[in-house]
Amino acid sequence: MALLEVKNLSIGYRTKQGYLKAVENVSFSLEEGRSLGFVGESGCGKTTIGMALMGLMPPNGSIGQGQILFDGQDLLKMTEAQRRKTRWSQIAMIFQAAMNAMNPVQRVGDQIAEAILVHHPEVEKAEALTQVEELFDLVGIPRDRLRGYPHQYSGGMKQRAIIAMALACKPKLIIADEPTTALDVIVQDQILEEVKKLQKEFNISVVFISHDISIVADMCQDIAVMYAGQMVECGPREAVFDSPVHPYTKALLSSFPTITGEKGDLIPIPGETPNLIRPPTGCRFGQRCPGASPTCSVAPKWVRVGPGHKALCCHC
């Protein structure tokens, strides 16, 4: 049985202009110890899925339909008290903006210890701080920085502290939302290597969210390509990136530079993403697709193109 199974998930936001359909009929599963990467343009619904898995939707957000089965339990049927017990002890998150994820007036060590104390009230604070020191060893932060405040940490150190916080209660699943945003490439590489090492060491499942194809290709075994609130292609990393079938996946890969393979000009994707308050009735990529035809005015269905590899397209 999969550790995480999401079925027909639809999420929207109430706005002044109307109801925005941020995620529509998304389904996927994740086995224990594996990593699944969500990739796509900004605004395609990647982070919304991550926040829904954590149960941290904003007040104007709502889940219209679907199931989120974690370890056999539907998270959407849990009470808020039950979700609080699951959050961080079973499912944790590495947030995109590390500085915003921390309380600026509390010491970093105390903030990480708090997660341990909330979920394990039998643990004394001194013991919790000892555990934080061990977490600092794991992620490469000197123990003498335990009593430092967030503003005293560099960008890479703050991100490592957030990873330590995510590991504090030994969760089965970690959601990594753009964990290396705004970091230089050297620190990026260090952080990503740290995440991979910890995932392997503790057999953690990871949902990795990024707009950077190269990072997702390096980090994840399975790939889900998102466009305008829908998942349009998914499958093993090699199948999706080496043999893409959906026109959007092909266009996305053609617009991204590579240091391997044949060199060529980058090809931008023409046009703009559709308005998700009034999305197209047919294929959402149809207006930007070079191979669009009249059949694209009808909502496409999933087509299986290989083992574990499928695409949402009329022409696949």
Secondary structure as GFF3:
##gff-version 3
##sequence-region A 1 316
A	DSSP	beta_strand	4	15	.	.	.	ID=ss1
A	DSSP	beta_strand	18	30	.	.	.	ID=ss2
A	DSSP	beta_strand	35	39	.	.	.	ID=ss3
A	DSSP	alpha_helix	46	54	.	.	.	ID=ss4
A	DSSP	beta_strand	61	70	.	.	.	ID=ss5
A	DSSP	beta_strand	73	74	.	.	.	ID=ss6
A	DSSP	three_ten_helix	75	77	.	.	.	ID=ss7
A	DSSP	alpha_helix	80	86	.	.	.	ID=ss8
A	DSSP	beta_strand	91	94	.	.	.	ID=ss9
A	DSSP	alpha_helix	108	119	.	.	.	ID=ss10
A	DSSP	alpha_helix	125	139	.	.	.	ID=ss11
A	DSSP	three_ten_helix	143	145	.	.	.	ID=ss12
A	DSSP	three_ten_helix	150	152	.	.	.	ID=ss13
A	DSSP	alpha_helix	155	167	.	.	.	ID=ss14
A	DSSP	beta_strand	173	177	.	.	.	ID=ss15
A	DSSP	alpha_helix	185	202	.	.	.	ID=ss16
A	DSSP	beta_strand	205	210	.	.	.	ID=ss17
A	DSSP	alpha_helix	213	219	.	.	.	ID=ss18
A	DSSP	beta_strand	222	227	.	.	.	ID=ss19
A	DSSP	beta_strand	230	236	.	.	.	ID=ss20
A	DSSP	alpha_helix	237	242	.	.	.	ID=ss21
A	DSSP	alpha_helix	247	254	.	.	.	ID=ss22
A	DSSP	three_ten_helix	286	288	.	.	.	ID=ss23
A	DSSP	three_ten_helix	294	297	.	.	.	ID=ss24
A	DSSP	beta_strand	302	306	.	.	.	ID=ss25
A	DSSP	beta_strand	309	312	.	.	.	ID=ss26
###
